[in-house]
Amino acid sequence: MIKDFIHFSFQSAKNRQLRSWLTIIGIVIGIAAIIGLITVSSGLEEAITDQFDKIGTNRLIVLPKNSNILSLGQELTTKDADVTESMSEFKWVTPYLFHSAVIEFNKEKHFLQTTSNPIDNIKSRWEDIDINLREGRLWGAEEKYSAVVGYKFSEDLFDKKIRLNSHILINGVKFKVIGIMEEVGDPESDNMIHIPMDTARELFNKQAEVSIIELVVKDGINLEKTASKVKKALEKERGNENFEVKTPQQLLEQLGVLLGIVQIIFISIAAISLVVGGIGIMNSMFTSVLERRREIGIMKAVGATNRQIMTIFLIEAALFGLIGGIAGVILGSLGAYFIKMVAGFFGFQLIKISVNLGLILFSLGFAIGMGMLAGFIPAYQAAKLKPAEALRYE
């Protein structure tokens, strides 16, 4: 009997195709948004996690207070780096200085951020964080005006490709490109320009500032205890707490919170579409009950029970939700892959898109539930119609 009810409901919806599609469009948009946004954000989170895994869990990052890995606050100083250098727990202490500059090549200019770091033991330092060269070499001991650049910087940033031994101007000062890094997959890394720390201090007149300090802990050293020790030593030296000592896991959690907030905002917007879709289904079902009162009266006259009438209309509402859910899943999945393609076009190739079966089933179940919930009141109204009144309806 259920099979007959489904067939009957399907035929009813099919006979009103335009109204049916207009009814479920809110469900389609809402489910598509949920599938697309969750899939993309999960792929982005996985890509970020993979990058932190490459960095490893044996390091600490000293940051200015009230900053994060996306923006920096008040700068640290070389004295902070010296304090950590004096501690025995670290294999490497690497201060970094970030500064924006005008980059010129072949009379074409761009405004970009440069990164500078000490060049002593640079090969070992970079191997520890999985930075590798595609071609060229790293700095020699006395090289001041040489640069190592990212893959996209050399290939795509300028109209003419930058090759080894090309010369670029940084704030009007000539630098020789001695190395090109392997492609990482995110625009920031692939458009990066590395220059020696001493050169950067001279070029930007930053004699004591440091943007962040990376501390690589020796094997067997407890990371949390070392972080606490670093914090106490810096507080004593600085006389203030205008800094933070973070582990990669803490930085990852910080990014996760940001992604979570963005995800909640977008899913809330998608939920509004679902509510609008539910209202559309309810409105359509009320109209359907009104149009089919004589039909309901005939069914009741030949023996249909209130429960059977209600079941027919609930199944019809559930079909609206199911069809809208399927269309939304397809549209959302295609949208997620399209976003990946667009992101790749702009240089962000780390994002991984894989549609989760559990998410699909949840979305379909949610869409069906939304349809049935929206259709309950109209179905109840149809079930309560009296045969005589229904048959008299014109």
N, C-alpha and C positions, 0 to 999 in steps of 0.2 A: 504493500500500500504506500509506503514511503516513496518508493520508486515512482509511483503514479503521481504522488504529490509534487515530487521534484520536476517531473515532466510537465505537469500542469503549470507550475510556477514559471518554469523556463519558457514555455510557450507564451504565457502572459507577458513576460518581460520582452520577449522577442517581438511581439506584436506592437510594442511601444518602444522601438529601438532608440529613437532620438531622445525621448524623455528618459529612458533608462541610462543612456550614456551621460546625459546632463546631470542625472541624479548621482551617479557614482564618481563624477570628476573630482569632487573634493576628497574622496577616499583615495583615488589614484594619486593625486598630488601629495597627500599626506604620507601615504606608504612609500611613495617614490623618494620623498625627502628623507624619511627615516632610514630607508635602506641605503641611499646614497651617502648621507652624512655620516652614519655610523660606520659604513664600510671604509670611507675615505679617512675618517679620523682614526680608525683602528689600524689602517695601513700606515698612516703617518706615525702613530705611536710605535708600531713595530719597527719602522725605519729608524726612529730616534733611539729606540732601545738597542738595536743592532749597532748603531754608531757608538753608544756608550759601552757596549760589550767589547768593541774593538779597543776603546781607550783603556779598559781594564778597571779593576777594583782596587788597585794598589796605589792610588793617588788621592791627593787632596787639592782643593782649589781655594786660594785665598782671594776673596772679592771685597770690593768696597761695601760698606753698609747700605742696606736697602737697594741692592742691585740684584740682577739676575743675569743669566747667560745671554739674554737678548739686549740688555742695556746696562750700562755701568754708571755708578754714582761717583762720589768723591774718590779721587785717585789715591792709590797707595804710593809708597815711596821706596827708594832703593834701600833705606834703612830696614824696612820690613823684610826685604829679600835677604839682607845681611843677617838678620836675626835667625831666619830659617836655615840659611847656609851654615850657621855655626852649630846646628843640631846634628847629632850623629845618626838619626833615624832615616835620613833621606839619601837615596841614590842620586837623584837629580833635583836641583832647584832651578826652575826656569821662569824668570820674570818675562812678561810680555808687555809691549807698549803698542796700543792701537791708536792710530791717528789718521784722519782723513787728509787727502792730498789731491792735487790736480795731476792726473797722469796723461802725458802726451806722447803720441807715437804717430809718425808720418803726418804731422800737422793736425791730427785729430785728438781732441781732448775729452777726458772723462773724469768725474769727481768720485773717487773711491777711497775705501779704507785700506790703509797699509798695516801690516803686522810686522813687528820687529822683535827679535829675540837674540840671546847670546849665541855666538857661532862656535864656541868651543865645544868639542864632543857632539857636534850637531847631528852627525850621522846616527850615533847611538840614541840620542834624545828622540829623534824622529822615528826611528825603528820601534821604539817603545810605544808610540801612539799610532803606529801603522800608517805613517806618511811615507810614500815612496815616490821616486822620480820616474817619469816616463822616459825622459832623456836628459842628458847633461850631467851636471855635478853639483855638489854643494860648495860652500865657501872655503877658501883657504884662510890661513891664520891672519893674513894682512890685507885681505880684500875688503875695501870699504864700500865702493860704489858698484856693487853687484847685486842682482836680484834673482830670486827664484819665484816663478809665477805659476798660477793655476792653469789647468788644461783649457778651460773656457776662456780665460783671459788671453791665452795665446792664440786660440782658434777663432773665436767668435766676437770678441769685444770690439775689435777695430776692423775697419774695412779690409786692411791688409793683415795677413796672419803674422804673428810674432814668432820668430825662429830663434834658435840658439845663437848667441852673439849679436842679436839685435840690440839696439840702444833705445831706451825709453827715457822720458824726462819725468822726474817726480819733483813737483814744485820748482820746475825749471832746472833741476840738477840732473846731469846725465848718468844713467845706470846701465850697466851691461847685463843682459839676461844670460845667466850661466846654467839655469836649470828650469825644466818644465815638469810639474808634478803630474802624477797619474790622475785620471778623472775619478772624482769621489762620488759625484751624483747629486750634490746640492750646490746651488748657485754661489753661496757665500764662500765655500771652500774652493770651488773651481774658478772663482774670480779673484782669488787672494794674491796679494803681492807680499813676499817676505823680503825684508832687508835687515842687515846687521843692526843690533841694538845701538852700538856706539854711533853709527852713521845717522840713525833716526834721531838720537838725542841732539846731534849737531844740526840736522836738517830742520827739525821742528822746534828747536830751542826748549827741549824738555829734559833738563839735566838730572832731575831727581824723581820724576813721576814714573809710576808703574801701573798698568791697567789691571792685570791679574798676576798671580804667582801660582805656578803649577808645582806641586811637590810629589815626587815619585818615591814611595816608601820602599825601603829594603825588604827583602823576603823575610817572612817570619815576624814582622813588626805589626802589632795590633793597630788597626787604622783609627778606631774610635778613641783609644787612649792617646794616640799621637795627635789627633785633631785637638783634643783637650789641652795637651801640652803646648801645642803651637798657639792656641788661643791665649793661654796664660802668659806665654813669653811675649807675644805681641802686645797684650794689654799692658804689661809691665814696661815695655820699651816705648810705646806710644802715649801711655797715660790716658787712653780713651778706648772705647769699644766700637769705633767707626769702621768696623770690618767684619767679615764673616768667613768662617772656615767650613767648607762644605765637601762632602764626599760625592762621587759621581751619582750614587743612588739618591742623595738628597736633591741634586740638580735635576735628576730624572723625575723625581716626585714633584718638584716645582713645575716642571714643564707639563707633567701629567695633570696637575691642578688647572693650569691654564687651558689645556686642551679640553678638560672636563667641563669647564665653565662655558667655553665656546660651544661644545656639544649640547649642553643643556639648553642654551639659548636657541640654537637652531631646531632642536627637537621640540621645544615649546612652540616655536612658530609652526612646525609641522603638525603639532597636536591641534592647533587652531584649524588647520585645513581639515583634519579628521572630524572635528566637531561640526564644521560647516557641512562636510560630507554626510555626517549622521543626520543633521537637520534636513538636508536635501532628501535623504532616504525617507525620513518620517513624513515630509511633505508629500512626496510622491506616493507613499503608501496610503495616506489619508485620501488623496485624490483617487487612487485605485479603488479603495473601499467605496467611495461615493459613486464612482462610475459603474461598479459591478454589484450594486445592491440587488438588482433583479436576479443576477446570476447567483448571488449568495442565497437569496430567497428560494430559488429553484433547488439548489443543493440541499438546503435544509428541508424543503418540502419532500424530497425523495429519501430523506433519512440521514443526512450528514449531521454529525454532532458538533456542538460548540468547539470541542477540542480539535476536531478535524479541520474546521474552518480556520481556527487560529493557527494550526500547524501549517496550512497552505500559505497563509500570509507571512508567517515567520520564515518559512523556507524561501519565499520570494525575497524577503528582506536580506536573508543570509546570502542568497545568490548575488544580490547587488554588492554585498561586502566582499564575497569571494572573487567576483570578476574584477572589482576595483582593486582588490589586493593583488591579484595575479598581474594585472596591468601595471600596478605601482611597483611591484618587485622587478618586473622586466625593465621598466623605465628607470628606476633607481639604480639597477645594476649597470645598465648602459651609461647612465649619467656618471657613475663612479669611474668607469673605465675611460670615459671622455675626459674627466677631470685629471686622471693620471696622464693621459695623452697631452693635455694642455700643459700640465706641470712639467712634463718631460721636455716640451717645446721651449719652456722658459728655463730649462736647466736643472730642474729638481727631479732627478730620476730615481731617488731612493725609495719613494713611496711604493708600497706593495698592495695591490688590490686583489682580494680573494673574498668572494661572497660567502658568508657563513650560512650553512644549512639551518642551524638553529635560529638564526635571525630571520631567515625566510619563513620558517614554520611559525615563529612567533608573530611575525607581521601578518601572515595570512589568517592565523587564529584571531588576532586582534581585529582585523578588518571584518571577519565574519561576526565576531562578537559585537562590534560596533553596529553592524547592519541589523543584527537581531535585536539589540537593545533599542535602536531607533525605531524598529518596526513593531515593537511589542504593543505600544498603545493603539496604533491603528488595527493590529491583528486582534487585540482584545475587543475593540469597538466592533469589528466585523463579526466576531463570534457571538456578541450579545444582541445582534440584530434579530428581531422577531420575523419569522417567515412571512406573515401576512403583510406587515409594513413594508418589507423588502420587495415583495411582489407588486405592491401598489405603486412603487417608485417609478417615475418616468424620467 
